[in-house]
Amino acid sequence: MTTAPSRDIAGALGGSRLFAQPEHARLVAQWRAFLATSRPILLEIGFDHGRRLTHTAAHHPDWRVAGIEVRRRRVDEAKAWAAEHGLPNLLAWRADARTVLATATPAGSLSVIEALFPDPWVDPAHRITRTLVDPSFVADAARALRPGGVLHLATDVDDYAANMREALETEPSLVLDPTAAALRPRCEALSRREWRCAQDDIPIHRFWLRKRG
Ligand SMILES: C[S@@+](CC[C@H](N)C(=O)[O-])C[C@H]1O[C@@H](n2cnc3c(N)ncnc32)[C@H](O)[C@@H]1O
């Protein structure tokens, strides 16, 4: 599980084989320990200012809440917030969610995976590819979910929404189900982009999926 992925992950932070590198063993072990629980677990990918992450952890102590974000400053802020508020159920990790799901997450570990407004662009100048949602990501997310688990995606970019829909249709274990929204622990905080869309009346494409079983 913590060995190299069977495919390259373009532009991955630290490279596709991050979890084959000994210096990451401690973080991977910490992640595996965090997942080893009968409690429900939510993973937020790309949490940015972290208001949904921290709000969810604070209001749902019976859940374990993990956030993965590539931006160091955001991760440091979330860690500081968790320490200040004494939240042992929150884990913030600087990593590439694609490699974490593909190489470090046991099958059937997570109750909810959420990725709101993932970057819709590729930056060839910096060799960064962060379009996140493609068929490989969807397959990895589906594998990581517990039976009955929930995948929640959102974007306000029409083309990306179409790509997301196509990618989601390649995964037979996931079914579109708007009622799955009720299974996510309640959160009144908005992500940065959700807030912007609400302010400017920008329509949002949302996908709620449930894993069969
Ligand atoms: C467009 S922002 C959206 C932030 C927030 N979710 C929102 O709704 O406003 C995308 C976020 O995902 C993070 N990100 C991009 N690729 C990522 C990856 N592969 N793994 C984890 N975080 C990623 C970025 O650093 C950024 O904070």
The ligand as a Gaussian input file, in Angstrom:
#p B3LYP/6-31G(d) Opt

LIG

0 1
 C       -9.406000      26.481000      -6.342000
 S       -8.832000      26.122000      -4.743000
 C      -10.348000      25.755000      -3.877000
 C      -10.203000      25.859000      -2.401000
 C      -11.437000      25.528000      -1.582000
 N      -11.713000      24.107000      -1.607000
 C      -12.631000      26.322000      -2.011000
 O      -13.668000      25.711000      -2.275000
 O      -12.550000      27.550000      -2.074000
 C       -8.084000      24.503000      -4.893000
 C       -7.302000      24.121000      -3.667000
 O       -6.840000      22.777000      -3.808000
 C       -5.463000      22.715000      -3.460000
 N       -4.920000      21.581000      -4.245000
 C       -4.707000      21.550000      -5.574000
 N       -4.286000      20.333000      -5.964000
 C       -4.245000      19.577000      -4.850000
 C       -3.877000      18.223000      -4.602000
 N       -3.496000      17.427000      -5.598000
 N       -3.920000      17.751000      -3.323000
 C       -4.321000      18.578000      -2.315000
 N       -4.677000      19.873000      -2.499000
 C       -4.647000      20.356000      -3.744000
 C       -4.914000      24.086000      -3.808000
 O       -3.741000      24.401000      -3.097000
 C       -6.086000      24.983000      -3.430000
 O       -6.054000      25.359000      -2.061000

